[in-house]
Amino acid sequence: MRLQIHWSGTGAPVLLLPGWNTTAAAVRSWLPASFQEQYHCGILEWPGLGDAAEDPLPDSLEAFLDALDQALAVRPVAVVGFCLGGIAAWAFAQRHPDSVNGSVLVETPLHFPLVLAPLLVPGLGRVILRLAQGTPLGRWLVRRAILQVQTPYPQAFLEVLFDFEPKTSLHYLRLFRAYAQTLATPREPHASARTCWHLAGEHAVKVLVPCWGQRHPVQATAVHLEGAAHFPAVEVPQIFFERLQGLLAEL
């Protein structure tokens, strides 16, 4: 299994792992010039998305993490994961600690909320996602469940939110739902694996139902971003990247 990582810039290496349904191009559009000038940035293209749309999907998260380690052009790297990409960032640091000098999880769900469970029902998940893409009510419900209504997100971001392939989206949801069971027996604790921050907006995200469900065994130091509610990389990019650079400077 070969993974595509798009590298640019010079400086300390930083690996960016996009979130669910997010392409490398979308993440690249968030990066300010100052950040790209300061770091040697690598952005993963998830198999099945963007430039890797025709690449085979990973059979397990364990196999994916091993392939990610093999794909690194340099190591160790700081790993920044957005949303579900943060789960992959944390798991990567646990499985390959010698390749990671620290990690930042950005708006990463530390649980698998029960509200997403219907998506995992065979056949039903595709119907729900098709409704979310194709009907005004479906799009409104997804926006209301994931985003705070009063938050003015860029239109380009909202369009990307519904630009996905249901088969690929459901595959990764199932992969992350059971990620704890796919990993090998944890190895001895490693200093770099413990250097982990969870960066999130200071305001709690409002959802339609309580987020009951299985919690991910993630250990991270909480860092709250003032003036942000959710997805701060696109909501308050200047503030977000300044804070991110501050965290990376501590590694």
Summary of the structure (lengths in Angstrom):
residues: 251
radius of gyration: 17.2
end to end distance: 30.2
largest distance: 50.0
contacts: 802
relative contact order: 0.17
helix: 46%
strand: 19%
